């Protein structure tokens, strides 16, 4: 939904929705912002991201605040802005049972990198880690080799722009989204047969997109480079921030279609 100015492409009328140390860093189009506010009044909107809790809290997403949000690639569920401790503990247990611990992964990763091409190394919410790299200087074959080691130890590696993530396979967005959906149905906020619509552009989004009833991805990003597809998937026509606006419109279309189907069922 949001983009750096450089990644926004040819989109006009950008609105800043994230600042870091007082500097604007992330944007969406005015059209996307207005339609996202409308969407939040029509349907349950669940922000879902690989960002840490701290990074997510920097974003002033139109239509918010949102009752629920998923951060840390599914490792955290936020309820009214605060992390659900029980869910975080569960994610930690499943990650620990699924393979190597974060300390082992960190040690192996640090053994493989150097500052000639790595700009930053970060651990995120005590769940996973990632690098910020100079892509042009990154050794050929690094990602494939690192992913091979990760997968043999219950993790996976993924590149999104300048960031390379190492993520436990047990921590994924689809599981956290399913949990929030269960709670919403239980609370009476969502019909049991309400469809799930999802959007994403990175390999860490693929499982969520595949699990949704309907999914959309833009014609840019890691999944585009991989040529990833799914029977329930459609692609945008545009790229950059304009693709973000196009995806919000796609959500609107899906919500209207779902409402029409429900109305016909009730009338019949």
C-alpha positions as CSV (number, residue, x, y, z in Angstrom):
1,X,0.0,0.0,0.0
2,X,2.8,2.4,0.8
3,X,6.0,3.3,-1.1
4,X,9.2,5.3,-0.9
5,X,9.2,8.3,-3.2
6,X,11.7,6.5,-5.4
7,X,9.5,3.4,-5.6
8,X,6.4,5.4,-6.3
9,X,7.0,5.5,-10.0
10,X,5.2,8.1,-12.0
11,X,2.3,8.5,-9.5
12,X,1.1,12.1,-8.9
13,X,-0.4,13.7,-5.8
14,X,1.5,11.6,-3.2
15,X,0.6,11.9,0.5
16,X,3.2,11.1,3.2
17,X,2.1,8.5,5.7
18,X,5.4,7.7,7.5
19,X,8.1,9.8,9.0
20,X,11.4,8.7,10.5
21,X,13.4,11.1,12.6
22,X,11.2,13.9,11.2
23,X,11.9,13.0,7.6
24,X,9.2,11.8,5.2
25,X,9.9,8.2,4.0
26,X,6.7,6.5,2.8
27,X,3.8,7.6,0.6
28,X,0.6,6.6,-1.1
29,X,-1.5,8.5,-3.6
30,X,-4.3,10.8,-2.6
31,X,-6.7,8.5,-4.4
32,X,-5.6,5.4,-2.5
33,X,-5.8,7.3,0.8
34,X,-9.4,8.5,0.2
35,X,-10.6,5.1,-1.0
36,X,-8.9,3.3,1.9
37,X,-10.8,5.5,4.3
38,X,-14.0,4.5,2.6
39,X,-13.0,0.9,2.6
40,X,-12.5,0.9,6.3
41,X,-16.1,2.0,6.8
42,X,-17.4,-0.8,4.5
43,X,-15.4,-3.8,5.6
44,X,-12.9,-5.1,8.1
45,X,-9.4,-3.9,7.1
46,X,-6.5,-5.8,8.6
47,X,-3.1,-4.2,8.1
48,X,-0.6,-7.1,7.7
49,X,3.1,-6.5,7.4
50,X,6.6,-7.9,7.9
51,X,7.5,-4.7,9.7
52,X,8.2,-4.8,13.4
53,X,5.8,-3.3,15.9
54,X,7.9,-0.1,16.1
55,X,8.1,0.2,12.4
56,X,4.3,-0.3,11.9
57,X,3.5,2.3,14.6
58,X,5.3,4.9,12.5
59,X,2.6,4.6,9.8
60,X,-0.5,6.8,9.8
61,X,-2.5,4.7,7.5
62,X,-5.8,6.3,6.2
63,X,-8.9,4.7,7.7
64,X,-7.2,3.9,11.0
65,X,-6.9,3.3,13.8
66,X,-7.6,-0.3,13.2
67,X,-8.8,-2.7,15.9
68,X,-6.4,-5.5,14.8
69,X,-3.1,-5.5,12.9
70,X,-0.6,-8.2,12.1
71,X,3.1,-7.3,12.3
72,X,6.4,-9.1,12.4
73,X,5.3,-11.4,9.5
74,X,2.6,-12.9,11.7
75,X,4.7,-13.1,14.9
76,X,2.6,-10.4,16.5
77,X,-1.1,-9.6,16.6
78,X,-1.9,-6.1,17.7
79,X,-5.2,-5.4,19.5
80,X,-6.1,-1.7,19.7
81,X,-2.4,-1.0,19.0
82,X,-0.9,-3.3,21.7
83,X,0.7,-6.7,21.1
84,X,-1.2,-9.8,22.2
85,X,1.2,-11.5,24.6
86,X,-0.4,-14.9,24.3
87,X,-0.1,-14.9,20.5
88,X,3.5,-13.7,20.7
89,X,4.4,-16.5,23.1
90,X,2.7,-19.0,20.8
91,X,4.7,-17.7,17.8
92,X,7.9,-18.0,19.8
93,X,7.2,-21.6,20.8
94,X,6.4,-22.7,17.3
95,X,9.4,-20.9,15.9
96,X,11.7,-22.6,18.5
97,X,10.1,-26.0,17.8
98,X,10.5,-25.7,14.0
99,X,14.2,-25.5,13.7
100,X,17.3,-23.4,14.6
101,X,17.0,-20.6,17.2
102,X,17.6,-17.0,16.4
103,X,21.0,-17.0,18.0
104,X,22.2,-19.8,15.8
105,X,20.8,-18.1,12.6
106,X,22.4,-14.8,13.6
107,X,25.8,-16.5,14.1
108,X,25.7,-18.3,10.8
109,X,24.5,-15.2,8.9
110,X,27.3,-13.0,10.5
111,X,29.8,-15.6,9.4
112,X,28.7,-15.1,5.8
113,X,28.6,-11.3,5.4
114,X,30.9,-8.3,5.6
115,X,30.6,-4.6,5.5
116,X,31.7,-4.3,1.9
117,X,28.1,-4.9,0.8
118,X,26.0,-5.1,4.0
119,X,24.9,-1.7,5.3
120,X,22.9,-2.9,8.3
121,X,22.1,-6.1,10.3
122,X,19.0,-6.0,12.4
123,X,17.1,-8.4,14.7
124,X,13.3,-7.9,14.7
125,X,11.0,-8.4,17.7
126,X,13.3,-11.3,18.9
127,X,11.8,-13.4,16.1
128,X,13.8,-13.0,12.9
129,X,16.6,-10.9,11.4
130,X,17.3,-9.1,8.2
131,X,20.1,-7.3,6.3
132,X,20.0,-4.0,4.4
133,X,22.4,-4.4,1.5
134,X,24.0,-2.7,-1.4
135,X,22.4,-4.9,-4.0
136,X,24.9,-4.1,-6.7
137,X,27.8,-5.2,-4.4
138,X,26.1,-8.3,-3.1
139,X,28.0,-11.5,-4.0
140,X,26.4,-13.6,-6.8
141,X,24.7,-16.6,-5.4
142,X,24.5,-15.4,-1.8
143,X,20.8,-15.4,-1.5
144,X,20.4,-18.9,-2.9
145,X,23.1,-20.3,-0.7
146,X,21.8,-18.6,2.4
147,X,18.2,-19.7,1.6
148,X,19.5,-23.3,1.3
149,X,21.1,-23.2,4.7
150,X,18.0,-21.6,6.2
151,X,15.6,-24.1,4.7
152,X,17.7,-27.0,6.1
153,X,17.2,-25.5,9.6
154,X,13.5,-24.6,9.5
155,X,13.9,-21.0,8.2
156,X,13.7,-19.3,4.9
157,X,15.5,-16.4,3.2
158,X,13.7,-13.7,1.1
159,X,14.8,-10.5,-0.7
160,X,12.6,-7.5,-0.9
161,X,14.5,-4.6,-2.5
162,X,17.5,-3.8,-0.3
163,X,16.4,-6.0,2.5
164,X,17.2,-9.7,2.9
165,X,15.1,-11.5,5.5
166,X,15.8,-14.7,7.4
167,X,12.5,-15.9,8.8
168,X,11.4,-19.0,10.7
169,X,9.0,-21.0,8.5
170,X,6.7,-21.4,11.5
171,X,6.1,-17.6,11.5
172,X,3.8,-16.6,8.7
173,X,1.1,-14.0,8.0
174,X,-1.6,-16.5,6.9
175,X,-1.8,-18.1,10.3
176,X,-2.0,-14.8,12.2
177,X,-4.7,-13.5,9.7
178,X,-6.7,-16.7,10.2
179,X,-6.5,-16.2,14.0
180,X,-7.8,-12.6,13.7
181,X,-10.6,-13.8,11.4
182,X,-11.6,-16.4,13.9
183,X,-11.8,-13.8,16.7
184,X,-13.9,-11.4,14.5
185,X,-16.3,-14.2,13.7
186,X,-16.5,-15.1,17.4
187,X,-17.1,-11.5,18.3
188,X,-19.9,-11.2,15.8
189,X,-18.0,-8.6,13.7
190,X,-17.7,-10.8,10.7
191,X,-19.9,-13.3,9.1
192,X,-18.6,-16.9,9.2
193,X,-18.7,-17.1,5.4
194,X,-17.2,-13.7,4.7
195,X,-14.5,-14.0,2.0
196,X,-10.9,-13.0,2.6
197,X,-9.3,-10.6,0.1
198,X,-5.6,-10.1,0.3
199,X,-2.8,-8.2,-1.4
200,X,0.9,-8.5,-1.3
201,X,4.1,-8.2,-3.4
202,X,6.8,-10.2,-1.7
203,X,7.7,-13.9,-1.2
204,X,6.7,-13.5,2.5
205,X,3.2,-12.7,1.2
206,X,2.8,-15.7,-1.0
207,X,1.3,-18.1,1.6
208,X,-1.2,-15.4,2.6
209,X,-2.2,-14.7,-1.0
210,X,-2.6,-18.4,-1.7
211,X,-4.8,-18.9,1.4
212,X,-7.2,-16.0,0.6
213,X,-10.4,-16.5,-1.3
214,X,-9.3,-13.8,-3.7
215,X,-5.9,-12.1,-4.0
216,X,-4.2,-9.4,-6.0
217,X,-0.5,-8.5,-6.5
218,X,1.1,-5.6,-8.3
219,X,3.3,-5.9,-11.4
220,X,6.4,-5.1,-9.4
221,X,8.3,-6.6,-6.5
222,X,9.7,-10.0,-5.6
223,X,6.7,-12.0,-6.6
224,X,6.7,-10.3,-10.0
225,X,10.3,-11.1,-10.4
226,X,9.6,-14.8,-9.5
227,X,6.6,-14.9,-11.8
228,X,4.6,-16.2,-8.9
229,X,0.9,-16.9,-9.5
230,X,-2.1,-18.7,-8.0
231,X,-5.5,-19.7,-9.3
232,X,-7.2,-17.1,-7.1
233,X,-4.8,-14.3,-8.1
234,X,-5.2,-11.3,-10.3
235,X,-2.5,-8.7,-11.3
236,X,-2.7,-5.0,-11.4
237,X,-2.2,-3.1,-14.7
238,X,0.0,-0.5,-13.1
239,X,3.2,-0.4,-11.0
240,X,4.5,1.7,-8.1
241,X,2.1,3.8,-6.0
242,X,-0.5,3.7,-8.8
243,X,-0.7,0.0,-8.3
244,X,-1.4,0.6,-4.6
245,X,-4.4,2.7,-5.6
246,X,-5.5,0.1,-8.1
247,X,-5.4,-2.6,-5.4
248,X,-7.6,-0.5,-3.1
249,X,-10.1,-0.1,-5.9
250,X,-9.9,-3.9,-6.4
251,X,-10.8,-4.3,-2.7
252,X,-13.8,-2.0,-3.1
253,X,-15.0,-4.1,-6.1
254,X,-14.7,-7.3,-4.0
255,X,-16.5,-5.9,-1.0
256,X,-19.4,-4.7,-3.2
257,X,-19.6,-8.1,-4.9
258,X,-19.6,-9.9,-1.6
259,X,-22.4,-7.6,-0.3
260,X,-24.5,-8.2,-3.4
261,X,-24.1,-12.0,-3.0
262,X,-25.1,-11.9,0.6
263,X,-28.1,-9.7,-0.2
264,X,-29.3,-12.2,-2.8
265,X,-28.9,-15.1,-0.4
266,X,-30.9,-13.3,2.3
267,X,-33.6,-12.4,-0.3
268,X,-33.8,-15.9,-1.6
